[in-house]
Amino acid sequence: MALTRLHAFKQYITPFLPESALIEDYSRRYAYGTDASFYRLIPELVVLVSNQKQAKQVISAANQHNVPITFRAAGTSLSGQAITDSVLVLLCDSWSNFEILDNADAIRLQPAIIGARVNQVLAPYGKKIGPDPASINSCKIAGMAANNSSGMCCGVAQNSYHTLKDMTLIFADGTELNTADEHSCQRFLSTHSDWVNELMNLVASVKQNAALSELITHKYRLKNTTGYGLNALLDFSDPIDIIKHVIIGSEGTLAFIADITYHTVIEHSHKHTGFFIFDDINKVCELVQRLSELDVAAVELLDKRALMSVAEHAIMPKNVADYPEHAAALLIELRAEDAHTLNELTHATQLLINEFSESALATIAFSADSVRNAALWNIRKGTFPAVGAVRETGTTVIIEDVAFALDKLALGVNALHQLFIKYGYDEAIIFGHALAGNLHFVFTQAFDTKQQVTRYEQFMADVANLVAVELKGSLKAEHGTGRNMAPFVATEWGDDGFAVMVKLKQLFDPKNILNPGVIINADKNAHTQHLKTMPKSDDIIDTCIECGFCEVVCPSKGLTLTPRQRITLWRHRTELHSALQAADDLKTKQQLNQKLTVIENDFKYLGIDSCAATGLCGLKCPVGINTGEFIKSLRAEKAATNKLTRSLAAFASMHFAVMAGGARLGLNVMQVLEKAIGTNNLVSLTKPAHRLLGTPLYFSAWPRAEQPINCHVKQKPQHKKMVYVPSCAGRVFAADKGSDDTRSLVEVMHSLAAKAGFEVIIPKQPDSLCCGMPFASKGLNKEFKNKSEQLLTELIDCSNNGEYPIVFDASPCALTTLNAAKNTQLTIFESADFATEQLLAHLQVTQTSEPIMLHVTCSSKRLGKEQSLVTLAKACSSDVIIPADIECCGFAGDKGFNLPKLNANALKTLKQQVPKNCNRGVSNSRSCEIGLTEHSGISYQSILYLLDKQSSTVN
């Protein structure tokens, strides 16, 4: 692409976009350019769009200046359809509103809303959207529709194509079409009459081609996302209907989806799930065919290798390794609108399964137990990451998905197994949505030698011939064509079908500016071009498969980098280091060194300083990578080489009480200054030092200083005792000045304990104690260890060697200490969990109708105790609001003071979710509550304040 065209394009769109929406620096272009596929292209420019007007301007500019653009939603697609070396257009998270229609029979969605969020808002109506891809917790709705993503229970009948109601489109020339608006449709038909006539002529030619029509009908009895949705040309006669259905699965190559309206489907609340293992996969496939005659919601197949990959799951039978080579399992889920219907269906299904009892190896019977059933589904969901976690460093994980007619399912499975043997993919596994004949096979592949690339090339050619030619199946059932399958579209569809697809592309996008190279690609080797490398970079992150599941919970997403982007940029740094060492000419070395210098300088802020390091990403990562631990290891390396940092850390560790006193003094000084010059002037006063030195920036929710703890509070002697450890933040920061209860948290804890009949023991000299987390988060491991060991020694003494429960009033401290105390007898609680388990039964709680905002902290989630916080809040209030899309507050210890934009970015949608009649927010971490107060407009406090207010002693 000529840079002059790109420059003209940029000049055209600049007036319509904020400055931050245009990203040109190399580091972010590289990082933002990555997706979940095993391909890599580096965009020349990244553009962020947050509304339909901006999207139209960008598309119009691309058309006018002949600049290729690729739209990206969440980047979880697997076939290379969301990457480009031209202009990458990213959908901002803010473009995510929804409108429930017709009593939830339909829902209109903006393109950037997360799929799981849609189901969350539909749940009270007993509805959901049809598509249910495995990535639904991370992927955005525009991507789901553009790929015609389906999933485990969706099948064909409930995919985007069949549940589509309407959409708003922006075509390559900038024309808009709202298919729900009659005037918009009539205007389009009038202004584009010649274009519509060409489309209808193409439709007529397809209908007149009997062989092609028969092929299309056959293909779409199966799941099929190979090429364009030619079934739209047969299923509909109205041009608007044809247009909107052709767009489904077109992967951003025909038009941009600015909004979409789905018909919703019923989410049955009555469910039974069972797991059945047999000795012969042929018998299993026969059973699948029989099950398809019943009203079964989902049937997931796992071959022997897949079972082996998840054999360590607690619920799995213990002798999986002893099963015969052709063993396979079925995970079966049944759903119905009422218990009676479900029981009848379960009985009929079990009778059918019993017919195959001679082949049965193990059975986990049908049950409605949601906890047990979640464990069964985790077996199925764990297969793909299980391969990724054990792959050889330097290889990538490839997941292909194909579909066969059910009567050819066994042939397909056995033939794929033979291809695995032929090409030496010993680790390859097969699993999939058996009711739809949809199989996924996962294998690992290196692309660092010509021999490895040739192996993959030959393997895929054999797969294409097997699936599309021999067994007349689908080469892509739900993952989209992308670049990965583009060379094989003609193989599957034949010359006539492929010719129609080429004409559709030419008609919709005559200048080939919309995602060129995807679906239609003249390069027969496109699937082996631009392959992503996965160099060994660090033991913590080497198993990352770059799926992007982590991104939805990252507080720095949209500000700097996400965990996936941090990892991919660090891998590139490793790659450049290796290339620099291998380079033998000066010019090449200079170029590589220039790139490397840029990345290393940028990574200090983008990768390291702006990472909250809370570890929430590790909960979403399918292979369990906590990118925060990786970042902390880099901070540790940096700290180890900085003598001043080490000296200050050592002093703080040894004189922690002095530091706490100094912090209180500083807060008091700021309070005096605020009274003297006003809040706005104090903010202005602190800005220059903040910019130059990174010192704290003052803001309206800046806390007041708390009074030192009184360790000699008079208490009645009680049989029940508890050790209470006030957190550093709670000891230093007083209650929010805007709250209606400004007692210290220590006083509140004493009050609750007295009501419930507990005697409180506070460690001696609490100001000198710390769990060590402030040091650990900065990579100061020696000081972390010192403070942690000091605290544990004190707690062993206070608790009488673990006899009394130990309660922390801040969830991060509880998590840190719980991890450190694994080899002790200590029983450690986070305060909300302790209140739920130990206090509630001894309190008379009067539930208020006052609306309460609840923030569930990262550490509560990592502790697995988020439900305790929710339970406690709902015990106190009948109206508890947990804001959507806020996973981590981003305050991250002291970053809320030193890097307040991280906190602001994480909570940018909070204020708009606070009801007008709500004046109270609760959580369980004082530092988090400071940021929540600042960005919500209401006062946040520990949930213990609310519990104390609403409770009394049981009579």
C-alpha positions, 0 to 999 in steps of 0.5 A: 500500500502506498504510504501517500494513500495511507497519509491521505486516509489519515488526514481525511479521518483525523477531524472526526476522531479524537487524537487518542483514536489513531495509533501509529507507534510500532509497539502498540501496532504490533501488540494490537495487531495480534489475534487468536490465530496462528498468523501475524500481520503488523498494521500500518495504522490502528484506528479506534472507533466508538460509534456508527458515525465514526465507522462510516467516516473511516469506511468512506475514507478507505473507499475514497483513498483505496486503503484496505481496512480490517475491522476487529471486535475482540480478536478471539477468532482462530483462522486469521480473519482479524489481522492486517498489514494495512489499517486495523479498525478496533471497536471500542468497548463503549460501543456496547449498548443494548435494547430489549424488544418485544418482552425479550423475544428480540434484542438489539445490540451494538457491535462491541457488547460481549456475548456473555453480557447479552445473556446476562441481561436476558437471563431474568426473562428466561431467554438467551441468544442462540449462538454459544461459542466457547469464547462467549465470555470474551468475544463481541457480538459483531465478531460472533455474527461476522463469523456465524459462530455457534457452539456446544448447544447452538447447532444449526437451528439457533446460529446467527443466520437462523436467529437473525432479525435485523441489522444496520450495515455500512457498505464499502462505499459508506452507504448505510442500511437499517433493515429494521427501518422500512424507509431505509430499505426503500431508500437503499433499493431506490439508490442502489437499484442497479446493484440490487438487480445485479444481486438478484441476477446472481441469485437467479443464476444460482437457482437455475443451477440445479447441481449447485443448488443441491450442493448448497442444500446439502452443505447447510444441513451441516454446520458450515462457515466455509466461504460465503453463506450461499444458502441465503441465495436460496432461502430468501427472495427479498433482496433485503433478506438476502443481503442481511443473511449473506453478511452473516459469516462474511468475516468483515469482507462485504460490509460492517455490522453497526448493530444487530437484532437477534430473535432470542431463544428460551433458556430452559432452567431444568437440566440434566447432564451425564457423562458416558464412556464406551470402548468403541468410537464407532459405537459412540458415533452410532449412538450419536446418530440415534440420539439426534432423533431425541430432543437432546440439547447437547452431545459432546464427543471426546476421543481417547486422547482427549480423555487422557488430556483431562484425566487429572480432573477430579471427577474423571475415572481413575483408569483412563490410561487403561481404556482401549485405543478406540475408546470415546466418551459422550457428555450429554445435556438434556433440557426442558421447560418443566421437571416432568418433561425433563424426567420423561426425556431423561428416561427415554435417553437412558433407555437408548444409552442402555442399548449400548451397555455392552460397550460401556466402560464408565458412567456418571449418571444424569443429574441436576446437580449444578456443581457436579455438572459444571465439573463435567463441562469443565472436562470438555472445556479443558481439552483445548487448553490441556494440549496448549499447556503441555506443548513444546515451547516454540510450537503453536496450538492449532484447532481445526473444526470440520463437520460430517453428516452423522452417518459419516461421523465414524468414518471421519473420526477414524480417517482423521486418526489415520492422518494424525499417525501419518504426519506424526501428530501424536498429541492430536486430540478430537472432541466436538459437538457431535449432534451437529457432526462438528469435530474439533481436532487440536494439535501442536505445530512449529513453523520455524523450519521449511520442513515443519511448514511443508508437513503442515501444508501436506497435512492440511491438503489431505484433510481438505481432500478427506473432509470436502471431497471424500466425505462431502463435509464442511472444512470449517463448521464454526471458526470461519474461513479466514486466511487458514481455509481460503485456499480450500474454498474452491475445493469444498464448493467447486468451480461454480460455487466459488465463482458465485462467491467471487462475484459476491465479493466483487459486487459488495466490495468492488475496490477490495478494501474490506478485509482483503485476503480473507475468504477470497484469496488467489494465493494457494499458499495463503494458509502457510504465509505470515505464520506467527512464531512463539519463541521461548521467552519466559517460563511463566508465559511460554504456554500462552496461546494468545487466545485473548480470553484474559483481556475482558478482565484487564483494567489496563485494556484500552489504556495501554496493553492487555495480558495477551498484548504484553506477552506478544510484545515481550515475545517480539522482544525475544525474537528481535534479540535472537535476530540481532545476535544472528545478523551479520550485516551492519544495516540489518543490525541497526534496523533490528536494534532500533526496533528493539530499543523502541520496544524496550523503552515503550514496554516500561510503561505499556507493559510494566508500570501500567499493569495492575498485577492483580492476577485476575487474568489468570482466572480467565486464562485457559492454561492458567497464566497469571501475567501479573506474576510475570510483570512482577518478575520483571519489576524484581529484575529492575529493583535488583539493579537499583541500589536506591530502591533496595535501600528504601525498601529495606528501610520501609520493611524494617521501620513499617510503623514509621512509614505508616506514621509518615503516611498519616502525617502526609494525609493530614498535611494534604487535608490542611492544604485542601481547606486552605486553597480548595480541592481544585487548586490542590489538584493543580498544585500536585499535577507538575510533580506528578507528571515529572516525578510520578508522585501522587496526584490529589483528587476529590476522594483522597482519604483523610488520615485514620487515628492510630489503633487503640489495642486496649478496647474494653471487651466482655470476655467471650468463649469464642475468640477471633484474631483481627488483622487490620490492613495497612490501608484501613490503619492509615486511611480513614473512612470516606469523608462523605459517608454517613458513618465515619467510625474506624473499621476497627471500631466496626469490627469490634461492634460486629464481634460483640453482637455475635459473641466474639472476643477480638484479639488484635496483634501487638504493634499492628502498625509494624505488621504487613502481609507483604503485598505492597513489596511483592507487587513491586518485585521487592521479594526479599522485603515481601518475604520478611514482612510475610514471615514476621506476620505469620509468626505473630499470627501463630502466637495470637491465634494460639497456634491456629486455635482461633480464626484469623480475619483480615478486613481487606481481601488482598491481604487475606489472599496474600497471607493465605498463600503464605500460610499454606504449610501452617495450621492457621485458619484465615478468613477474608472479612466478608467470608468470615461474616457470612460463615461465622457472624450471620448466624449470630446476628439479627439482620434487618434487610433494607430496601436501599439500593447498594452498589457492590464491588467484588474485588479481584482478590475475592475472586481469586480466593473463590469467595466472591459469593460470600460477598454477594450473599452478605450484601443481599442479606443486608439489602434487597436491591444489590447492584453489581455493575457490568463490565467492571472486573477490576477497579485498577487501583492496585495498591498505590497505583490509584495515587501514582497512576490514577488514569489506570483506575479511571480507565478501569472504572470508566463505566461505573458512574453511569451504572449507579441508580439516581436513588443510590448513595452507598457502595460497599466492597472489602478493600479500603484502597479499592473503595477510594477509587470507587468513590472517586469514579462513582460519585457515591461513598464506598465503604467496607461491607462491614459498615452496612452489616453493622448498620443492619444488624443487632444481637440475636435475642 
